[in-house]
Amino acid sequence: SKRAYILGKLINLNLFRDRSTNEEKVRKQIITTRLYIIVFLIILIILVLYTSLNKKSITIELNLLNLNEYTELEMKYKNTLICPCNDISIEYNKFIDIKLLYHEICYSDFVSKQWFNYLYNDQTINDRNYHSTASAQFQTLSSLCKLTQDTLNTSLIQFYSTKFISGQLISSQSFQNQFNLIIELFQKSVPQTFKRTLDMIHGIIHANFYMTVYQTNWKFTILERKNFSPIYSNPIIYNQTCNCGTSSKCFQPLIIDNTILDGLGIGCYPVQTMLQSSLQCLYNQTCLNLILSYFRFNQFSNNINNTFEILKSQSEYGRNETVESMVNRLFVDQWYINHSYENYYKQCKPTLCTYSYIQYFNIFYIITTILGLYGGLTNLLKLILPFIIKIIFKLFSKTKIHIQQYHQNTN
């Protein structure tokens, strides 16, 4: 049958056939062929397993066309994708924009010259009451508004000119994380710097016992009214407990017509007093009317149309927030911050990208590896195996002779 014919061919397969007709030699050639096939198959299996299980790193280099292409690559190869920037130094203003909404007090009538004049009364400048200091307090508030805005404008100019250093294009997530850190640092550092400067000025003024022109912190005292009598200075005491000689933060609530005006008061220094004040009264028409009536007989207020409007909008920080708290955030009610990853990409200008991935099984790689080794492997086996078979037969023949001699001797 056909099956028996094929089986007989395989059994008698001889890859090492030559012109010899010696049966012993032909038998050795057939055995060598069988060994050759077995060894070849074993080596082939080992090669297939090795090449299929062996990891291979593949690196691809390509020209980057646009941001969408980068986004797709970043999703697939985010751990190995590298796209060098053509411009590694990018100013913040190229991809960041900041707008600020300040507290409404800084745009209101209460920081206007008209309001200062309405409150001013030079006849009571040394009376140590609200008449003498009200104008100075609101002028201080106006100055603080302007100082904080100037500080922020200057800081923003410096911020925008700061350069973002990036040797390669970073992912949108990494960009977002770094952007958040940059903005957080800016929002903290600018108010802190301003506060340190303001605290230092307050400390210098108080440590040197400077007397205000309104004598709200120190007052002159003459014990004897005669020529060359010494003049003494004594600290003012508020609320019967707070001494301006030891503290600059004394504060006494303002009372008009037996009514306490929420948030307003008098103290050692107009600046410190305003910082401890709140703007609650300026949101209340009844409270504002008390102030207007309190100053209506001033020499300046008689010539001013007192159509001052109360503050209307609601700040998220609350009406009872102190001015000091507002200063600590530089009167900023809201930060509007925009950033553009697309603009950053355009400034980075990447044109070439490389990425790599690990390849575990590639049929073409396996086939080419085996084909590459096939010629050398077959030649090597055909060279070595006949020699090995020859040695084995010699050893077997010698062993057989020794056994026969042993049996003859024993017999």
Phi, psi and omega in degrees: 000169182294321180297315179295324179296315180294317180298320179295322178297318180293320181295321182263015181298131182225106179271354183245025184297140172226195184281354182292143177248005180295123184298320180298317181292320178295320179299320178296322180295321179294318178297318179298321179298315179298317178296321180299314181296317180297310181297318181297316180295319178299312180297321180297316179298317179299316180297317180297314179297317182296311183291330180281328181269341182287131179282140178229124180274123180252124179251129182243136176240132182212159176278130182272127184267315184202178182294324180298320178295319178297318180301317178295317179295321182295326178292325183273320189231044187297334182277340184238353184289128178229122178231096182299142177277140172283332175239106186273351182239113186234126178290145182302326184294350179283337183219005178233138176224130183237127173241145185238139172249114182272161177300143186298338181301328183287351177242007187270175177294340187282358172240025180260159179296326179300317179292319179299316180294324179297323183275342189285137176213102183284353178280341183241027188296335181249018184276354180054048175225183184293332176303318187279335187246349185302313181299318180296322180296315181285332172294323175298317178300317178298317180296320179296320177300312182293319181296316181294320179293318177297319179298315180293320179297316178295317180295324179292322177298315178294320181297313182297329181276350176295144185255136176269116183265122181213110180290333179219158180296127179262159183291163180298324179292316177296321177298316180297317180296315179293322178299315180300319179294319180298312181293318180299317178296317180295316181295333179272317189290320183295308177299322180296319178296316179297317181295319179298319179296315180296318179296323179295318179296316178300316181297318180296315181298313183289321182294331180266005176054043177293137180265133178285156179295340180270358183052045179270349179244327176225151177228148178276140179229129177246118182277324181233126181269083176208169183301140177060023175287141180292146176251125181257151174243132182234141180290147176278143179245129179249147180055023177064003183228331187263122184257123180292345177286335182248341180219138178267000187252025176295140183213128179238120182303148181274131179237124177233126181053046179063019178243127177282124178274112185305125172089341183259156180184188176233158182196196187294311183236141178304323181294309181295324179296315179294323179298325180275350180280164171235174185255020183305317184297328184282354174264353186243121184295321180297316179295318179295322178298325177297318178295315181298319179289329180295328184252009190291343181260010176297151180296333179270324186293335180296334182262008184244134176282109187277064178261047180281129183265145178290160174289138188245316187289152181265120173278144180294348181271353176094151183287336182271011178294136180286157178297325178300319177296322177295318179296321181298337174250016175060034179062016181275119176274327184210135173258125174251105188242123177242141176221149185232114175292328179296318178293322176299317179299317181295324179285326178294322176056052177287138179237340183229136180228150172231145175212159180225156177213159182265129179249123183263319184223121178220111185301324180291323178295319179296313181297314181294325178295315180294316179297325179293328182267346188301310183300311180294322182294313180297318178297319180295315180295319179294335179277320187274316188299316177301322179295318180296315179298320179299316179296317180300316180294322178297314179297319179296320180294315179297318180297320180295319178296317180298320180294318180296316178298322180297317180293322179295318181294322181288330179284000000 
